[in-house]
Amino acid sequence: MSDALAAADLAQREALDPAASVWVAASAGTGKTKVLTERLLTLMLAGTDPARILCLTFTRAAAAEMANRLNDRLAQWTTMPSGELSQQLVKLTGRYPSEDDIRTARRLFSRVLDAPGGAKIETIHAFCQSLLRRFPLEAAVPPEFAVIDERSAAEALGDAAARIIAEARSERRPDLAAALSTVSRYLVEDRFFELMAALAKDRGKLAEALRLGEPALRARVEAALGVPAGASHEGLIAEFCAAGDLPALRGACALLAQGTAKTDQPLGVLVGRWCAETAGRAAMLFDYLAAFLTQKGEIRKDVPTKGITKTAVDLARVLGIEAERCKHFLDARNGLTIVEGTVALIRLADALLDAYDSRKRLHAELDYDDLVLKALELLRKDGIAPWVLFKLDGGLDHILIDEAQDTNPEQWQ
């Protein structure tokens, strides 16, 4: 156990080296925030101005916890006996401190308090907010914008959704009316609002998906699901009903009529009707598919039954081919349903975000997602990003990130 503790202590000591760039990975509750706080202390002890260190966390609670730990530690150092302070500095830096080191440690608390805004320990959203306030014209945001909390944002989003639904139902927007008609076949109202809120959270991905327009998005979804380009349900049904190896299926009917299993003869009658009733195939489509496929859309293993295939070997091949054709059709039809639902949802979400953004512009408001997305846009903007990055680089020497397991791609970017 002592060897393990010594190894852990050595690893933590290496993580505190101000000259090294470090990534700390460990289980929850094992002291990652402690290491981060102590690294912040060693950076300041090494002479780094507290105002030139940026500490980013992903929650306000984590930011407050880290700030409290730092202030408590520095406050203790101001009045701590020299011997005890020396021991803490030895443990922190790995070397015995000089008198100058002790004086520096005692002054750090006042240096942090005197730094503009104190130590920069803040959430990613707070950092983005400060960046946008520093460069509002470059970021194309109102200079005196207000940040709305999640509850206010949810209310505003709900109002925007209600407005979009009203426009669709009044048929002032036929495109939205068609999208709402498609979506309402599969969703209850509460679930619809949940989906709209989820799409609004991923507005960056939504904008990227629609970057080339809705037709291009539909084509990409069709290709991903193996749906023929520009397909319709009517077209798929007509194509399925018109195809198939009818001579082979008629031969299968005669063989199935000789079967002794309870499913053989009914299947033969159904296939016979399918072959004979050209105009009525669409009406019997559901029954025909159910004869070859399970409720889960898988090919039935008992078509035809083993007893009859012993005497009619070719029957299995003929019905197997037809079963594959049924499955291919069902997959295409289900895929088309997903395509239409996806495009309809995204069309509604795009209109929703337009209405939501209009409301925020009217009141000079940004929500938390706006802070990240607009900061990211600012840092990518041609002709402006290099200047912004130069100004940022001129004010920062070190960046420390807590809770780096966050998976939000826009925050990482």
PLY file of the C-alpha trace (Angstrom):
ply
format ascii 1.0
element vertex 413
property float x
property float y
property float z
element edge 412
property int vertex1
property int vertex2
end_header
0.00 0.00 0.00
2.86 2.39 0.87
4.42 1.82 -2.57
1.10 2.64 -4.23
0.75 5.82 -2.17
4.29 6.84 -3.01
3.64 6.28 -6.72
0.43 8.32 -6.54
2.23 11.11 -4.68
4.96 11.15 -7.34
2.39 11.31 -10.14
0.64 14.21 -8.44
3.97 15.98 -7.94
4.67 15.65 -11.67
1.24 17.12 -12.42
2.15 20.25 -10.44
5.24 21.08 -12.52
4.60 24.58 -13.97
6.85 23.81 -16.96
4.78 20.79 -18.08
1.47 20.52 -19.91
-0.50 17.89 -18.00
-3.64 15.77 -18.40
-4.91 14.14 -15.19
-7.23 11.12 -15.44
-8.56 9.39 -12.32
-11.75 7.99 -10.83
-14.33 10.22 -9.18
-13.43 11.35 -5.68
-9.70 10.61 -5.98
-8.54 14.23 -5.84
-8.44 15.64 -9.38
-9.79 19.01 -8.23
-7.22 19.01 -5.40
-4.42 18.51 -7.95
-5.85 21.29 -10.10
-5.99 23.67 -7.14
-2.44 22.82 -6.13
-1.22 23.34 -9.69
-2.79 26.78 -9.60
-0.88 27.46 -6.37
2.45 26.28 -7.82
1.96 28.48 -10.89
1.45 31.53 -8.70
4.37 30.56 -6.45
6.53 30.33 -9.59
5.72 33.98 -10.33
2.76 33.78 -12.71
0.36 36.71 -12.33
-3.00 35.36 -11.04
-4.77 37.49 -13.67
-2.95 35.57 -16.43
-4.28 32.15 -15.37
-7.67 30.96 -16.63
-9.40 28.09 -14.81
-12.41 26.65 -16.63
-15.01 24.36 -15.10
-18.28 23.05 -16.48
-20.57 23.91 -13.56
-20.96 26.92 -11.28
-20.76 24.61 -8.26
-17.34 23.35 -9.38
-16.12 26.90 -9.98
-17.28 27.99 -6.52
-15.70 24.91 -4.90
-12.34 25.57 -6.53
-12.41 29.30 -5.70
-13.25 28.54 -2.06
-10.41 26.00 -1.79
-7.94 28.47 -3.27
-9.00 31.40 -1.08
-9.06 29.29 2.09
-5.57 27.98 1.39
-4.11 31.42 0.62
-5.84 32.99 3.61
-4.27 30.36 5.89
-0.83 31.04 4.42
-0.97 34.72 5.38
-0.96 33.99 9.11
0.45 30.46 9.27
3.65 29.99 11.34
6.74 29.94 9.12
7.65 26.36 10.06
4.24 24.99 9.16
4.12 27.07 5.96
7.55 25.74 4.98
6.31 22.17 5.38
3.32 22.85 3.14
5.54 24.45 0.48
7.96 21.50 0.59
5.03 19.13 0.05
3.73 21.31 -2.76
6.92 22.09 -4.66
9.25 19.27 -3.64
11.97 21.63 -2.41
12.73 23.57 0.77
11.53 27.19 0.43
13.73 30.26 0.80
12.72 33.34 2.75
11.63 34.94 -0.54
9.43 31.91 -1.26
7.74 32.25 2.12
7.16 35.99 1.60
5.73 35.28 -1.86
3.37 32.67 -0.45
2.11 35.07 2.24
1.43 37.80 -0.37
-0.46 35.63 -2.83
-3.81 36.19 -1.11
-3.57 39.96 -1.53
-2.33 39.53 -5.13
-5.39 37.45 -5.97
-7.69 39.99 -4.31
-5.99 42.85 -6.18
-6.21 41.12 -9.57
-9.00 42.59 -11.76
-11.99 40.37 -11.09
-9.97 38.16 -8.75
-8.77 34.72 -9.80
-10.26 33.70 -13.17
-12.07 30.58 -12.01
-15.24 30.39 -14.07
-17.50 28.14 -16.11
-17.07 27.73 -19.84
-20.25 29.77 -20.29
-18.94 32.60 -18.13
-15.71 32.65 -20.15
-17.68 32.82 -23.41
-19.84 35.59 -21.97
-16.78 37.65 -21.04
-15.29 37.05 -24.49
-18.46 38.26 -26.22
-18.68 41.33 -23.98
-15.08 42.15 -24.85
-15.67 41.80 -28.62
-19.43 42.45 -29.15
-19.12 44.14 -32.54
-16.81 41.44 -33.88
-19.19 38.75 -32.60
-22.27 40.59 -33.95
-24.07 40.56 -30.58
-25.71 43.49 -28.75
-23.06 45.19 -26.57
-25.38 45.16 -23.55
-26.89 41.72 -24.11
-28.58 39.93 -21.23
-28.09 36.23 -20.51
-31.31 34.35 -19.83
-31.29 31.34 -17.54
-32.47 27.87 -18.51
-35.97 28.38 -17.13
-36.51 31.62 -19.07
-35.02 30.03 -22.17
-37.42 27.07 -21.86
-40.39 29.45 -21.55
-39.26 31.47 -24.57
-38.74 28.28 -26.55
-42.22 27.08 -25.58
-43.72 30.38 -26.77
-41.86 30.06 -30.08
-43.08 26.47 -30.52
-46.68 27.51 -29.86
-46.30 30.27 -32.46
-44.98 27.82 -35.06
-47.83 25.37 -34.40
-50.35 28.21 -34.72
-48.86 29.26 -38.05
-48.95 25.68 -39.30
-52.57 25.13 -38.26
-53.69 28.41 -39.82
-52.01 27.25 -43.05
-50.21 30.57 -43.46
-47.14 28.36 -43.86
-48.12 25.34 -46.00
-44.61 23.88 -45.58
-45.00 23.88 -41.79
-48.56 22.54 -42.06
-47.27 19.57 -44.09
-44.42 18.98 -41.63
-46.75 19.16 -38.62
-49.17 16.73 -40.30
-46.34 14.24 -40.78
-44.98 14.58 -37.25
-48.38 14.45 -35.54
-48.93 10.91 -36.88
-46.13 9.64 -34.66
-45.90 11.99 -31.67
-48.16 13.17 -28.88
-47.99 16.89 -28.08
-45.80 16.59 -24.95
-43.28 14.44 -26.78
-43.23 16.95 -29.64
-42.14 19.76 -27.33
-39.45 17.52 -25.81
-38.07 16.79 -29.27
-38.12 20.45 -30.26
-36.21 21.34 -27.09
-33.65 18.60 -27.79
-33.14 19.83 -31.36
-32.78 23.38 -30.09
-30.00 22.21 -27.75
-28.16 20.84 -30.79
-28.74 23.93 -32.91
-25.13 23.87 -34.09
-25.60 20.41 -35.59
-28.98 21.46 -36.97
-27.46 24.46 -38.75
-24.72 22.26 -40.19
-27.27 19.69 -41.39
-29.21 22.42 -43.21
-26.16 24.23 -44.53
-26.79 23.00 -48.10
-30.57 23.20 -47.84
-33.40 20.80 -47.03
-33.28 18.86 -50.36
-29.59 18.06 -49.81
-30.34 16.96 -46.24
-33.14 14.67 -47.44
-30.83 13.14 -50.05
-28.20 12.41 -47.37
-30.76 10.77 -45.06
-32.16 8.71 -47.95
-28.68 7.51 -48.88
-27.88 6.63 -45.26
-31.05 4.53 -44.96
-30.87 2.96 -48.42
-34.08 4.64 -49.60
-34.35 5.38 -53.36
-33.85 9.07 -54.08
-37.13 10.97 -54.26
-39.17 7.92 -53.26
-42.79 8.12 -52.11
-44.94 5.57 -50.30
-47.26 5.34 -53.29
-44.34 4.81 -55.65
-42.77 2.10 -53.49
-46.09 0.25 -53.21
-46.75 0.50 -56.94
-43.26 -0.74 -57.76
-43.54 -3.68 -55.34
-46.98 -4.72 -56.59
-45.86 -4.62 -60.20
-42.70 -6.71 -59.69
-42.04 -10.32 -58.71
-41.56 -13.60 -60.57
-45.22 -14.43 -61.20
-44.69 -17.69 -63.19
-42.53 -19.09 -60.38
-45.06 -17.96 -57.74
-47.92 -19.63 -59.64
-45.92 -22.87 -59.65
-45.40 -22.45 -55.90
-49.18 -22.18 -55.41
-49.71 -25.62 -56.93
-47.07 -27.17 -54.69
-48.41 -25.43 -51.56
-51.89 -26.80 -52.33
-50.41 -30.29 -51.76
-48.94 -29.38 -48.37
-50.23 -31.04 -45.21
-49.15 -28.39 -42.68
-51.88 -25.96 -41.62
-50.00 -22.96 -43.04
-49.15 -24.40 -46.47
-52.55 -24.33 -48.18
-53.62 -20.87 -46.82
-50.29 -19.49 -48.04
-50.91 -21.05 -51.45
-54.36 -19.43 -51.64
-52.94 -16.01 -50.66
-50.10 -16.20 -53.18
-52.58 -17.35 -55.83
-54.80 -14.34 -55.18
-51.73 -12.07 -55.36
-50.84 -13.47 -58.76
-54.42 -13.28 -60.08
-55.68 -9.94 -58.68
-53.35 -7.44 -60.33
-55.52 -4.43 -59.52
-56.22 -5.50 -55.94
-52.68 -6.13 -54.76
-52.35 -2.82 -52.88
-55.45 -3.64 -50.83
-54.06 -7.02 -49.75
-50.49 -5.77 -49.25
-50.53 -6.01 -45.44
-51.75 -9.62 -45.43
-49.25 -10.56 -48.12
-46.29 -9.13 -46.21
-47.47 -10.77 -42.98
-47.38 -14.16 -44.69
-43.64 -13.86 -45.30
-42.46 -11.60 -42.45
-42.82 -11.53 -38.67
-44.13 -8.51 -36.77
-40.50 -7.45 -36.29
-39.97 -7.44 -40.04
-37.84 -10.59 -40.11
-38.30 -13.38 -42.66
-40.40 -16.24 -41.29
-38.44 -19.45 -40.82
-41.50 -21.67 -41.37
-42.26 -20.51 -44.96
-42.51 -23.00 -46.52
-42.73 -25.79 -43.92
-40.01 -28.42 -43.85
-42.42 -31.23 -44.71
-43.27 -29.85 -48.13
-39.74 -28.78 -49.06
-38.57 -32.39 -48.81
-40.65 -33.19 -51.90
-40.56 -29.73 -53.54
-37.01 -28.50 -53.11
-37.39 -25.59 -55.58
-40.31 -24.20 -53.57
-38.02 -22.99 -50.78
-35.91 -21.06 -53.29
-38.93 -19.38 -54.94
-40.58 -18.37 -51.66
-37.21 -17.36 -50.19
-36.67 -14.93 -53.06
-40.17 -13.50 -52.58
-39.61 -13.19 -48.83
-36.39 -11.25 -49.46
-38.30 -8.98 -51.83
-40.93 -8.38 -49.14
-38.26 -7.56 -46.57
-36.48 -5.19 -48.94
-39.76 -3.38 -49.60
-40.63 -3.16 -45.91
-37.16 -1.82 -45.06
-37.47 0.79 -47.81
-40.95 1.81 -46.64
-39.82 2.06 -42.99
-36.76 3.98 -44.09
-38.93 6.39 -46.06
-41.08 6.93 -42.96
-37.94 7.84 -41.03
-36.78 10.14 -43.84
-40.09 11.98 -43.95
-40.32 12.23 -40.17
-36.74 13.45 -39.87
-37.11 16.10 -42.57
-40.43 17.25 -41.09
-38.99 17.53 -37.59
-35.94 19.45 -38.79
-38.11 21.80 -40.84
-40.21 22.55 -37.76
-37.12 22.90 -35.57
-35.52 25.30 -38.05
-38.66 27.47 -38.03
-38.79 27.20 -34.24
-35.22 28.42 -33.87
-35.88 31.31 -36.26
-38.83 32.41 -34.11
-36.83 31.86 -30.90
-33.85 33.85 -32.23
-36.14 36.67 -33.38
-37.56 36.96 -29.88
-34.08 37.02 -28.33
-32.86 39.65 -30.80
-35.86 41.80 -29.98
-34.94 41.75 -26.28
-31.12 41.70 -26.77
-30.89 38.29 -25.06
-28.62 35.28 -25.37
-29.07 31.86 -23.77
-26.29 29.58 -22.53
-26.01 27.72 -25.82
-25.76 31.02 -27.69
-22.77 31.98 -25.55
-20.80 28.92 -26.65
-21.89 28.95 -30.30
-21.33 32.67 -30.83
-17.96 32.54 -29.07
-16.97 29.63 -31.30
-18.15 31.54 -34.38
-16.11 34.55 -33.25
-12.96 32.43 -32.87
-13.44 31.08 -36.41
-14.44 34.29 -38.20
-12.23 35.16 -41.16
-10.24 38.34 -40.71
-11.31 38.75 -37.07
-10.38 35.50 -35.29
-6.57 36.09 -35.50
-6.95 39.49 -33.79
-9.22 38.07 -31.06
-6.86 35.15 -30.46
-3.88 37.52 -30.35
-5.59 39.64 -27.68
-6.50 36.54 -25.69
-3.00 35.12 -25.95
-1.58 38.43 -24.74
-3.56 38.14 -21.50
-3.16 34.45 -20.65
-0.18 32.28 -19.78
-1.93 29.16 -18.48
-5.33 27.48 -18.94
-6.52 24.87 -16.45
-9.63 22.82 -17.23
-11.64 20.93 -14.62
-14.09 18.12 -15.45
-12.52 17.64 -18.88
-14.64 14.55 -19.51
-17.38 16.85 -20.82
-18.34 15.64 -24.30
-19.97 18.77 -25.76
-18.13 19.20 -29.10
-18.78 22.94 -29.38
-17.32 23.54 -25.91
-14.19 21.57 -26.80
-13.84 23.36 -30.13
0 1
1 2
2 3
3 4
4 5
5 6
6 7
7 8
8 9
9 10
10 11
11 12
12 13
13 14
14 15
15 16
16 17
17 18
18 19
19 20
20 21
21 22
22 23
23 24
24 25
25 26
26 27
27 28
28 29
29 30
30 31
31 32
32 33
33 34
34 35
35 36
36 37
37 38
38 39
39 40
40 41
41 42
42 43
43 44
44 45
45 46
46 47
47 48
48 49
49 50
50 51
51 52
52 53
53 54
54 55
55 56
56 57
57 58
58 59
59 60
60 61
61 62
62 63
63 64
64 65
65 66
66 67
67 68
68 69
69 70
70 71
71 72
72 73
73 74
74 75
75 76
76 77
77 78
78 79
79 80
80 81
81 82
82 83
83 84
84 85
85 86
86 87
87 88
88 89
89 90
90 91
91 92
92 93
93 94
94 95
95 96
96 97
97 98
98 99
99 100
100 101
101 102
102 103
103 104
104 105
105 106
106 107
107 108
108 109
109 110
110 111
111 112
112 113
113 114
114 115
115 116
116 117
117 118
118 119
119 120
120 121
121 122
122 123
123 124
124 125
125 126
126 127
127 128
128 129
129 130
130 131
131 132
132 133
133 134
134 135
135 136
136 137
137 138
138 139
139 140
140 141
141 142
142 143
143 144
144 145
145 146
146 147
147 148
148 149
149 150
150 151
151 152
152 153
153 154
154 155
155 156
156 157
157 158
158 159
159 160
160 161
161 162
162 163
163 164
164 165
165 166
166 167
167 168
168 169
169 170
170 171
171 172
172 173
173 174
174 175
175 176
176 177
177 178
178 179
179 180
180 181
181 182
182 183
183 184
184 185
185 186
186 187
187 188
188 189
189 190
190 191
191 192
192 193
193 194
194 195
195 196
196 197
197 198
198 199
199 200
200 201
201 202
202 203
203 204
204 205
205 206
206 207
207 208
208 209
209 210
210 211
211 212
212 213
213 214
214 215
215 216
216 217
217 218
218 219
219 220
220 221
221 222
222 223
223 224
224 225
225 226
226 227
227 228
228 229
229 230
230 231
231 232
232 233
233 234
234 235
235 236
236 237
237 238
238 239
239 240
240 241
241 242
242 243
243 244
244 245
245 246
246 247
247 248
248 249
249 250
250 251
251 252
252 253
253 254
254 255
255 256
256 257
257 258
258 259
259 260
260 261
261 262
262 263
263 264
264 265
265 266
266 267
267 268
268 269
269 270
270 271
271 272
272 273
273 274
274 275
275 276
276 277
277 278
278 279
279 280
280 281
281 282
282 283
283 284
284 285
285 286
286 287
287 288
288 289
289 290
290 291
291 292
292 293
293 294
294 295
295 296
296 297
297 298
298 299
299 300
300 301
301 302
302 303
303 304
304 305
305 306
306 307
307 308
308 309
309 310
310 311
311 312
312 313
313 314
314 315
315 316
316 317
317 318
318 319
319 320
320 321
321 322
322 323
323 324
324 325
325 326
326 327
327 328
328 329
329 330
330 331
331 332
332 333
333 334
334 335
335 336
336 337
337 338
338 339
339 340
340 341
341 342
342 343
343 344
344 345
345 346
346 347
347 348
348 349
349 350
350 351
351 352
352 353
353 354
354 355
355 356
356 357
357 358
358 359
359 360
360 361
361 362
362 363
363 364
364 365
365 366
366 367
367 368
368 369
369 370
370 371
371 372
372 373
373 374
374 375
375 376
376 377
377 378
378 379
379 380
380 381
381 382
382 383
383 384
384 385
385 386
386 387
387 388
388 389
389 390
390 391
391 392
392 393
393 394
394 395
395 396
396 397
397 398
398 399
399 400
400 401
401 402
402 403
403 404
404 405
405 406
406 407
407 408
408 409
409 410
410 411
411 412
